[in-house]
């Protein structure tokens, strides 16, 4: 696999970016804000980089309104996607609920272990 698609729920129902509320990392896992619809953090993408808190990851592709007006999507290399997930876990772990995951990822998350996409076939 040359890229991982990451879906980002960042927009309100009018299409205005209000911050990161949910993330889907391909078929491996889905995270949602533990506080319901309140955003966990600011998130921006200029088509070349995804930025959270001033930390940036290069993206291969960016689509606005991917699926519906609330979701945007980026494609990242597996290494960059793994780095992005590591940052989310390190900086915001208690603020996310794991709502969907393959069994091994669910087990690791439930045990408080760091989840690495590269371990689950994202290569």
Backbone torsions as a table, in degrees:
resi	resn	phi	psi	omega
1	UNK	NA	131.0	-178.2
2	UNK	-95.6	-11.3	178.4
3	UNK	-154.1	162.5	172.2
4	UNK	-122.2	130.1	176.1
5	UNK	-88.3	130.0	179.4
6	UNK	-120.0	121.0	177.2
7	UNK	-94.0	136.4	-174.3
8	UNK	-125.2	114.9	175.2
9	UNK	-84.3	101.0	-174.5
10	UNK	-125.9	-10.0	-173.3
11	UNK	-110.3	151.2	171.6
12	UNK	-82.2	-176.5	-175.3
13	UNK	-67.4	-10.3	175.6
14	UNK	-97.8	-0.6	179.3
15	UNK	87.3	14.1	-179.8
16	UNK	-94.3	128.9	-179.6
17	UNK	-65.8	119.1	179.0
18	UNK	-116.2	-2.3	179.6
19	UNK	120.5	167.0	-173.4
20	UNK	-76.7	117.4	-178.4
21	UNK	-110.6	-25.8	179.6
22	UNK	-158.4	153.0	-179.7
23	UNK	-139.0	135.9	172.1
24	UNK	-118.6	120.0	177.3
25	UNK	-98.2	89.1	179.9
26	UNK	47.5	-141.3	-179.1
27	UNK	-86.6	2.2	-170.9
28	UNK	-86.3	-42.5	-178.7
29	UNK	-160.8	155.0	176.5
30	UNK	-131.0	129.5	178.6
31	UNK	-115.1	140.3	174.8
32	UNK	-128.3	151.8	178.8
33	UNK	-55.7	129.9	179.3
34	UNK	-68.5	-18.7	-179.0
35	UNK	-95.3	21.3	-179.1
36	UNK	84.8	-124.6	-176.2
37	UNK	-89.5	-1.2	179.6
38	UNK	-71.7	134.9	179.3
39	UNK	-65.2	146.7	176.7
40	UNK	-82.1	-40.6	-177.0
41	UNK	-159.9	164.7	175.2
42	UNK	-72.4	147.0	-178.8
43	UNK	-147.4	133.6	179.3
44	UNK	-142.1	149.6	175.4
45	UNK	-138.6	131.1	179.3
46	UNK	-102.6	10.3	-178.4
47	UNK	96.4	-19.3	178.2
48	UNK	-117.2	-27.5	-177.5
49	UNK	-141.5	143.9	170.4
50	UNK	-99.5	132.6	-176.8
51	UNK	-126.7	133.5	172.5
52	UNK	-136.7	123.9	179.0
53	UNK	54.7	31.5	179.8
54	UNK	83.3	-7.4	175.3
55	UNK	-88.0	134.4	-173.7
56	UNK	-123.8	145.0	175.1
57	UNK	-127.9	133.9	177.7
58	UNK	-68.6	143.3	176.7
59	UNK	-117.7	151.1	178.4
60	UNK	-89.0	-26.3	-177.4
61	UNK	-160.0	151.9	178.4
62	UNK	-139.0	133.3	176.6
63	UNK	-129.3	128.5	175.4
64	UNK	-88.9	147.2	-179.8
65	UNK	53.2	55.0	179.7
66	UNK	-83.3	102.4	-178.2
67	UNK	98.7	-54.6	172.9
68	UNK	-155.8	-179.7	-171.7
69	UNK	-66.2	-21.5	-177.5
70	UNK	-81.5	-22.0	-171.8
71	UNK	-111.3	135.8	167.3
72	UNK	-112.5	167.9	179.3
73	UNK	-143.5	146.4	173.7
74	UNK	-127.8	156.3	169.5
75	UNK	-115.1	132.6	179.8
76	UNK	-129.5	157.5	170.4
77	UNK	-63.9	153.9	178.4
78	UNK	-55.7	-38.6	180.0
79	UNK	-65.1	-42.9	179.4
80	UNK	-69.5	-38.7	177.2
81	UNK	-62.6	-40.6	177.9
82	UNK	-64.9	-40.0	177.2
83	UNK	-64.1	-41.4	177.9
84	UNK	-62.6	-46.3	177.9
85	UNK	-62.1	-40.6	178.4
86	UNK	-60.6	-41.7	178.6
87	UNK	-63.7	-46.4	179.4
88	UNK	-58.5	-43.3	179.6
89	UNK	-66.4	-43.4	-176.2
90	UNK	-68.8	-45.7	-172.6
91	UNK	-89.6	-25.7	-170.8
92	UNK	-135.5	17.1	-171.5
93	UNK	-51.6	-48.0	-177.5
94	UNK	-68.6	-8.6	-178.4
95	UNK	-98.9	2.6	-179.9
96	UNK	-118.1	145.7	168.7
97	UNK	-109.9	130.4	174.5
98	UNK	-80.6	113.6	-174.3
99	UNK	-102.4	-22.6	176.2
100	UNK	-150.0	142.1	177.7
101	UNK	-168.4	155.7	170.6
102	UNK	-67.5	153.6	-171.5
103	UNK	-53.0	-44.1	-178.4
104	UNK	-65.9	-36.7	177.5
105	UNK	-67.9	-42.0	178.4
106	UNK	-59.0	-46.0	179.5
107	UNK	-60.3	-47.3	-179.4
108	UNK	-61.4	-45.7	-179.6
109	UNK	-61.5	-46.9	-179.1
110	UNK	-61.7	-30.2	179.1
111	UNK	-85.8	2.7	179.0
112	UNK	77.9	13.0	179.5
113	UNK	-83.6	153.0	173.7
114	UNK	-71.8	137.8	177.8
115	UNK	-98.9	130.2	178.4
116	UNK	-121.0	120.3	-178.2
117	UNK	-57.9	-34.4	-176.9
118	UNK	-65.4	-22.3	177.6
119	UNK	-78.4	-20.0	-173.2
120	UNK	-107.5	27.0	172.9
121	UNK	92.7	6.9	-179.9
122	UNK	-86.6	79.0	-177.1
123	UNK	-129.9	NA	NA
